[in-house]
Amino acid sequence: MKMILSLMIGAAILLSAPAQARTLEAIRSSGELGLCAHPNSLPFASKAGDPPGFQVELGRALARELGVSLRLDWIITQYQMRSAACDILLDIIADREAQGETRLRISKPYYRTGVALAVPSSSALTSFKSLNEHTKVGVQVGSVAAMIIGQRRVPTSTFGFESDSLDALSNNELDAAAVTPTAASYFNLTHPERPLRILDRDESVTDLNWNVAVGMVRPDDALRGAIDGAIDRLRADGTIERIYRRYGIVLEAPR
């Protein structure tokens, strides 16, 4: 799950050079829809392909809706976005301000997520409000969650990746981990012998909650409309929910 946040939320992907716009007509003419994804970031995506990751599965479903096949453009760092020929990214924050530097256009949202607390199954913690000076929380370095929890004078331990904090929590090195429900749910799927409890997100803290959408690299109006229509259909027939559920993730409807 290394590097997953940079590809999940898109806010860390800076398009420092303008990408070439791809129209819906051009995509259908080429017969391919390009998706940028990290090659080693399960549950998001995996070049090994077993399993492929929910971004790859959803990308294929979107491509089918457009009448084309999916082409995967594997990227490791933000700088590779300059030369990648992809048309879309998945699981990005559906907020114009958050996408200000990425220059991505945003589709209709298809689920809601944010930062939750993962705790041991035996923990007495019930919410962010129950954290105190005696509870040690794993946070991602430089994250908004780290800042907010730190402001509450709660002891924290910083990690580079969500998977690292979840491992530490499972090894009884922490009292809680501030992570996305996506990461915690996949951890439970892949570690059934030591499942964690995922507490409800605190919607009262705006910065810790967001809708998720498709990010489009300079699409024309026709492509944006086609992606929105595809998202509507795939949500309505349960395709998106089924894809994520295969990775242990139960989606919450966007708000």
N, C-alpha and C positions, 0 to 999 in steps of 0.2 A: 504494500500500500504506500510505497514511497512516492513522493511528489504528487499525491492525489489532490491535495487542496488547490494547487496551482491550476490543475485542469478541471477540477470540479466546479469551482466558483468563477473561474475566468478572470477574476479581478487582478490576479497576479500575472496575467499574460498581457504584456504590453506590445501593441503593434506599432513599433517605432518607425516602420516604413509602411506606406500605404499598400494594401493588398489589392490585386486586380479584382474588380467586381465580376461576379458570375451571375448571369441572368438565368431565370428558369428555362428559357429557351436554349441557352448554351448548355445547361446541365442535361436537358433531355436530348439535345443533339449529340452530346458526348456519351450519353448512356450511363453516367456515373455521378453520384453525389459524394463529395469528399468530406470525410470526418477526421479532424485532428484529435488524436488521443495519445496518452502515454502508454508505451508498450509493456510496462510492468507495474500496474496500479490496480490490481483487483481490490474491490469488486467492480471498479469502474471499467477497466479495459486490460486486456492481456494479449500480447502478440503471440504467445504460445497457443492461445485459442481453446484451452480446456480447463475451465470454462472461458468464454471470450470476454465476459464482463458485460454489465448491463448497458453501458454506453454503446458497445458494438451491437448488441441485440436491438436496442432501440434505434440506432442508426440504420440498421438493415430494414426495420419496419418502416421508418420514414422514407427510405429510398424506394421501397415497394409502393408506398402510397403515391410517390411521384412518378412511378413507372420506370425506374432506373435501378441499377445495382449500386452497392456501397463500395467506395474506395477508401481504404484506411491510410491516412498520412500520419505515421508515427513520429512524435516529437518528444524530446527529452527536456529541453530548456525553452524558456520564453523566446529566446532569440531565433529559434527555428521557425517561429510563426512568420518571419519575414519572407522566407522562401517557400514555405509550405503552400500547397495549392488547394488546401481544404476549403470547403464552403461553410461548414458548421462546426460548432463545439457544443457539447451537451453538459447539463448540470451546472449552468452558470447562474449567478445571482440575477434575478429579474428586476433590476433596479438601474435606471439610467445613470444615476450618480455613480454607482459602483462600477459601471461599465464605461465611465467617462474616458479613461485612458486606453481601454481595449479597442474602442471604435466598433464594437460589435452591436448589431441590431438585435433586438430582443423579441422572441416569439411570445405567444400566449404562454403563461406559466402552466406547468403540468403537475407540480406538487409543491408542498411547503415543508421546509426544514429549518435548521438553525443549529444552535448549540444546546445540547442537553447534558445532564450529568449521568454518567455511568457509575454504578456503585456495586460493591459485592452484594450477593443475594441476601446476606444476613445484616446488611447495613440498616441503621435506624434513620439515615438521612431520607428526607422526603421531597426536598426542593432546594433551589439555590438559597432560599431564605434561611434554611436550616444550617448552612455553612457557618462556621465560627472560627475563632482563633485556635481551636484545637483540631480542626479538620484540614488535612493536607490535600490539595487538589492539583492534579496534573493538567497543565495548559500548554498550548502551542506557543512557542516563543514569538513575541511580537503581535500576538492576536488580540482582537478586541476583548475576547473573553478573559485573557490574562490581565488586561488593564482593569476591566470592571470588577473581577474577583479580587484583584490586588487592592483596589480602592476600598473594598469592604474589610480590609485588614485580615484577609484569610490567607494562611500560608500556602504558597504555590511551589510547584516544581516544574520547570520548563522542559519541553521536548520538541524535537524537530518535526515529528510526525505523530498523527493520532494513534497509529498502531503501537508506537513505542510507549505512549502513556497508558494504553489499554493493557499492554503486557505488564507494565509496572504495577498497575492496579490489580491485575490477576495474581501477581506475585506478592501481594500484600504490602507493597511499598507505598501505597497511597490510600486515602480514604475515598477519593472520587476522581473521575477524569472528566474534564469539560471537552466533549467531542460531539461530532454530528451523530444523530441517530443512525445514519447510514453506516458509519464506521463501527459503532457499537453493535448494531444488528448483525453485520457480517462477521464480526468477532465471535458473537454467540453461535452463529451458524457453523463456523470453522473450529470452535472450541466448545463442543457440547458438554464436555466433562467439567467445565468450570464457567458456566454462564454468568453473565453480569445482569444486573437489573438496570433498566434505562428509565430514568425519571422523566416526567413530563417537562417539556420546555416551558420557560417562563415568558409568555407573550407580552408581559408588561414591560420587558426590556427590549425595545425596538431593534437595537443593534445586534441582538442575539437571535433574530428570527428573519427569515426571508423566503420568498417564493423562488422557484427554480424554473428555468426556461431553456430553450434552444438559443444559442448565440450564433448569429449569421454574419459572415464576413462580407460586408458591403453588398447585400442582396438588392435586386430590384424589387419593385412593389409586387410583381407577380410571384416571385420566389417567396417573399415574406408571406403573402396570402396563402400560397400553397402549403407552406410549413404550418401556418396556423390552422388551416383546414385539416391537415394530417394529424396534428396534435388533438384536435377536437374528436376526430373519428377514433383514434387510438385510445383516447381516454374513455370514450363512450362504450366501446366494445370490450374494454377491460384489458387490452393488450399491454399497456404501460404497467398497470398494476401487476399483471402476471409476470412480466419480465423482471421487475424488481423483487417480487416475492421469491423468485428462484434463488435470489441471493440473500434471503432472510429478511428482506426489508418490506415493511408495511408502509405504504405511502399515505400521507395526509393531503387532503385536497387543498389547492391554493386558496388564498384569501385576497 
